[in-house]
């Protein structure tokens, strides 16, 4: 993958404040509220503790939100390109007199 293309895509993604909120800020906030500050954070669950379980769950939530957002953005961009193609054929027609 081209480094310039990667840089441009990262800039485009970080400009979407709503997407960044639901992908990074909200899971971090939920981890702090439900994982790091609860009294039961050191209780054992399986091979780990409650804080680890909540952290992994919030990371999965952020990853799913990010992939869904990227898929939605790709669909919108594709629809915009198709609509531009429809209008470009109109622009190539000769004017009617």
NUPASE-96223 format. One line per 10 residues: number of its first residue (from 1); their letters; for each residue x, y, z of C-alpha. Coordinates in steps of 0.25 Angstrom, whole numbers. Example, Ala and Ser with C-alpha at 12.3 -4.5 7.8 and 13.67 -1.06 7.14 Angstrom:
# residues 2
1> as> 49 -18 31 | 55 -4 29
***
This chain:
# residues 97
1> xxxxxxxxxx> 0 0 0 | 5 14 -3 | 10 22 9 | 4 35 3 | -10 28 1 | -9 22 16 | -6 36 21 | -18 43 14 | -27 32 19 | -23 33 33
11> xxxxxxxxxx> -25 49 32 | -39 46 26 | -43 37 37 | -38 46 48 | -46 57 42 | -59 50 45 | -61 54 60 | -74 46 62 | -67 34 57 | -55 36 66
21> xxxxxxxxxx> -64 38 78 | -71 25 76 | -58 18 72 | -48 23 82 | -54 32 93 | -67 24 97 | -60 11 99 | -49 17 107 | -60 24 116 | -68 12 117
31> xxxxxxxxxx> -55 4 122 | -52 15 132 | -66 15 137 | -69 0 137 | -55 -7 138 | -45 2 145 | -54 8 156 | -63 -3 160 | -61 -10 174 | -61 -23 167
41> xxxxxxxxxx> -50 -20 157 | -40 -31 163 | -51 -42 164 | -47 -54 156 | -54 -58 143 | -48 -70 136 | -33 -67 134 | -34 -52 137 | -41 -42 145 | -53 -32 142
51> xxxxxxxxxx> -45 -21 138 | -38 -29 127 | -51 -35 122 | -57 -21 121 | -45 -15 114 | -45 -26 104 | -60 -24 102 | -59 -9 100 | -47 -12 90 | -56 -21 82
61> xxxxxxxxxx> -67 -11 82 | -58 0 77 | -53 -10 66 | -67 -13 61 | -71 1 61 | -59 5 53 | -61 -6 43 | -76 -3 42 | -73 12 40 | -63 9 29
71> xxxxxxxxxx> -72 0 22 | -83 11 22 | -73 22 17 | -69 13 6 | -84 11 2 | -87 26 2 | -74 29 -6 | -78 18 -17 | -92 24 -18 | -87 38 -20
81> xxxxxxxxxx> -77 33 -31 | -89 26 -38 | -97 39 -37 | -86 47 -43 | -85 37 -54 | -100 39 -57 | -98 54 -58 | -85 54 -66 | -93 47 -77 | -103 59 -77
91> xxxxxxx> -91 68 -78 | -86 61 -90 | -99 63 -98 | -99 74 -109 | -109 85 -105 | -123 84 -111 | -126 96 -119
***
